[in-house]
Amino acid sequence: MKILVINCGSSSIKYELFAMEGEKVLARGFLEKIGEEGSLLSHHSQGEVLRIKRDIPSHEDGLELVVQVLMDKEKGVVKDASDVFAVGHRVVQGGEKFIEPTLIDDEVIEAIRQYQGLAPLHNPFNLAGIMAMRRLLPEVPQVAVFDTAFHHTMPEAAYLYAIPMKYYRKYGLKRYGFHGTSHRYVAEKAAEISNLPLSELNLITCHLGNGCSMTAIRQGKVVDTSMGFTPLEGLIMGTRCGDIDAAAAIFLAEKEKLSFQEIGNLLNKESGLLGLSGLSNDVRVLEKAAREGNSKAALALEVFAYRVRKYIGAYLAVLGRVDAIIFTAGIGKNSPSMRSAILKGISPLGISLDEARNQNPEKTQGIITTEDSPIKVLVIRTHEEALIARDTLQVVKKSLFDSGRAK
């Protein structure tokens, strides 16, 4: 039984094809520079890498190429459309309507379209992927898995902004949170490692990549998360500023004569680690530069670590008792020095880092704290596509069962 998972960005498509028996990845790939010159598809399957360079003007053209490669008569891993059980799509913003994975129909598509205003940098491209796959594989069920869904358990005190309530009622202006699929995946993995049900654990999950967010999870349910109405709020990120006084944006707009669009671009694409360092949004580049004496790179890394550390303290207070803190995504998984910088000096809170384990977490099931540390810290590789595939399989099976067509 094969499930294809699609994740469409503004100019890219990421995909994985799973054989659900054992969740084996049969193929995966990344198509970049859609709508630009020099579009490139990198396709990995059966131990081989295929690279196709040609101009791809749209997401539909890109997905048509992906399907062709997957169904190639010589090297493909799919015989035809009937060999694909379902397609799962990552959708960033589900608003308050979608709190669980959902079988896609015309009504769902219209609702996703209505939510485009809440996520203009993401939902339009997620929807483009859905529409393209419906045309390319019209008989194959499609499922939407929403980034915001895992966070729907947040209480009002956590998700409301202190602005007139009429704007929440009129526009749905509240804190939604994002990266929900990643936070849920690593939380479930931590429960598996701990040999305890997720419903018995209090966790702080740290998704630290180019986009960064943290989530406080009490007994398996989210009670707070760092991203807000958009992915801009919260931690410092690669190019996003994170938490900032709203009046500072107004001040900049007035002084620099910037439009709303230019302010949005500045805060989303020119700030964060890139803005602080003036060098790069990549922690690997900044760590190398800092070792070579670049003071701006060192400062950017220090500010990043400080902000994460501050959120850990806040979520310790929110949860009261914490069983484990989890690091994931590009920075969280791959930078021992950043993990060490974040956890530095907070042993009084019950976190005792073992630096040898931190350098090589694979030897200890990802656990990087000492045996006697009251709060465990784990490093877990996220795999959002695997969770999307699981959710897609469950939704389609339930739909078939409810309709009486289950085998």
Residue, then its C-alpha position, 0 to 999 in steps of 0.5 A: m500500500k503506497i502513500l505519496v506525501i506532498n509538501c509545496g512551498s512557494s517555489s519548491i515541492k518536497y515529496e516522499l513515497f511510502a510503502m506503509e508496511g514498515e513505513k519504508v521510503l520508496a522514493r523522495g525528492f525535492l524540486e526547487k526554483i519553480g517559476e525561475e530559470g534552472s529549476l532542478l529536481s533531485h529524485h532519490s530512489q533505490g539507492e540512486v539519485l536522478r537529477i533533472k534540470r529544466d525550467i518548470p513554470s508552475h507547481e502543476d508542471g512540477l508535480e506532473l514531472v514528479v509523477q512521471v519520474l515515479m511512474d517511469k517504466e524503467k526506474g519508477v517505483v509506481k506502476d500506475a495511478s491505481d498503485v497509489f492508495a492515497v496522497g497526503h498534503r501538508v497544509v500550513q493553516g487550517g484555521e479553527k475549522f480543521i483540527e484533524p487530518t481531513l479528506i479533501d473534497d470541494e468544500v475543504i478546498e474552498a475552506i483552505r482557499q478562504y484561509q489563504g489570507l491567514a497564511p498568504l506565504h504558504n496556503p496558496f502554494n499548498l492549495a496549488g499542489i492539491m489542485a494539481m494532484r487532483r487533476l493528475l490523479p483524479e481517482v486517488p483520495q487526497v488528504a490534508v494534514f494541517d500544521t495548526a491542528f495539533h495546537h488547537t487544544m491551547p486554552e483561550a488564555a494562551y491563544l488570545y491576543a489582548i486586542p478588542m475581541k471583535y477582531y478575533r470574532k471577525y477575522g479569527l485573529k489569534r495565535y494558531g501556532f505552526h510546525g504542529t506535525s513536527h512537534r507531534y511526531v517528536a512528542e510521540k517518539a519521545a513517548e516511545i523512547s520513554n516507554l510511557p504513553l504520551s498522555e502521561l508526559n509533560l514535554i517541551t518540544c523545540h523545532l529549530g531549523n530555518g523556521c523555529s518554534m517551541t511547544a509546551i505539551r501537557q499529557g499529550k495536549v498542546v497548552d502553549t506554542s511560540m509561533g502566533f497568528t503567523p510563523l513570524e512570532g516567537l523565536i529568532m529564526g533564520t530570516r524572521c525576527g521573532d518576538i518584536d514590539a509592534a510599535a517598532a515596526i510602525f516606527l520603521a515604516e514611518k522613518e524609512k517610508l516603508s509600505f506594509q509589504e516592505i515591512g513584512n519582507l524586512l521582518n520575514k526575510e531580512s531579519g533573524l540570524l541573517g539580520l543580526s549577523g549580516l552574514s548568513n541565516d545558516v547556523r553552520v556558517l555562523e558557527k564557523a565564522a564565530r570560531e574564526g573570530n567574527s563577533k557579529a556571528a557570535l552575537a547572533l548565535e548568542v541571541f538565538a540561544y538566549r531566546v530559546r533558553k528564555y522560552i524553556g524557562a517560560y514553559l517550565a513555569v507553564l507546565g509545572r512539571v516537565d519530563a523531557i525537552i526535545f530538540t529537533a529539525g536542522i539546528g536542534k538535531n545537528s548542532p551540539s554547540m547550539r544545544s550546549a549554549i541553550l542549556k548552559g547555566i540552567s542546571p538549577l532548573g533540573i537539567s544536567l547536560d552530559e556533554a559526551r552524550n550531546q556530541n554523540p546522541e545516537k549512542t543513547q537513544g537521543i538522550i543527552t542528559t546525565e542519568d540523574s538529571p530530573i528532566k531528560v533532554l532528547v535529540i530526535r530527528t523529525h519526520e513530518e512526512a511519515l506522520i502525514a502518511r500515517d494520518t492519510l492512511q487512517v483517514v482514507k481507511k476510515s472513509l472507506f469503512d464508513s462508506g462500506r467499501a473497506k476490504 
